[in-house]
Amino acid sequence: MKHFDTRAPKRATNLSINSDLLSKARKLNINLSATLENALTEELKSRQREQWLEENTRAIQAYNDFVEKEGVFSEEIRGF
């Protein structure tokens, strides 16, 4: 599942970063854009997952209650 359009054009932005952190990152030739994109991708995935769970908590609980009460359709034929 894509969390964003990876083909969207790049866009310049201004950020404020701790000067010591920036200096050390530059000394180690860390690609700031790629590092930020990777970190933002992970944060986006995490937040979208949290949002999905929040939006679907009632449905998940209803399904779990149903399974607890009625079982699952394949219960008689499963081998575990």
Helices and strands as residue ranges (DSSP letters): H 19-27, H 32-70
